[in-house]
Amino acid sequence: MGYPRQNGQWADTADVILHASAAVTADGNGTSIETADRGCIRLLLDVTAVSGTTPQLLVVVETSHNDSDWRAVDSFDLKTAISSQRLSAGGLDRFVRVRWDVSGTDPSFTFDVRGEVA
């Protein structure tokens, strides 16, 4: 899989799912994936259900060189309702994952994060 670059060559890309659609009620993180030599990621956060009193969801993209020590690369806007958002980030190390923070009274968010690394 790939997409054309301006120089006419094809970029090596791979589809990724960093969080499959599921309801979450507490802080957590998705499964890490290995990016190989790909240093950029393009993601879609799709929030499909929200409940609770003043629920808030913050989804952060993190990267690691050893799958153990994580640093934040970028984050989606704070979510309080059903919505979708795209995000592109560079500067990835060998592994990438998403971490989420959930707050509010009895909050629940159903969402997924998917895209591609290039």
Summary of the structure (lengths in Angstrom):
residues: 118
radius of gyration: 15.0
end to end distance: 9.9
largest distance: 51.8
contacts: 356
relative contact order: 0.38
helix: 0%
strand: 69%
